[in-house]
Amino acid sequence: MAHTYCLLLPSRQLQAEKEQLISNARAEVAKEVASTKAKIDADIAEAQAKAKADVDKQIAAALAKLEAAKAESAAQVETKAKELSDQIIKKVVEV
């Protein structure tokens, strides 16, 4: 019986070492997964910020064009109103 015990002791030691190696490997994999996920999340956040900045820039440019067109349209309306007013006054004076 003592002989069997001696054989089991190294086996238990090997089992414990094996479990420790597996535990260490799992911890290393978890660490790598967390690191990779953090990098991917950072890359996504950077891409989102860049895309948002691009869209904001395009929106600002479009709004500026609309404001310019609005101002030009208002100026044209003012000019036309002045022309029509002058024509009416001229016709009234001619009569």
Secondary structure, DSSP 8 states (H G I E B T S, - for coil): -HHHHHHHHHHHHHHHHHHHHHHHHHHHHHHHHHHHHHHHHHHHHHHHHHHHHHHHHHHHHHHHHHHHHHHHHHHHHHHHHHHHHHHHHHHHHH-
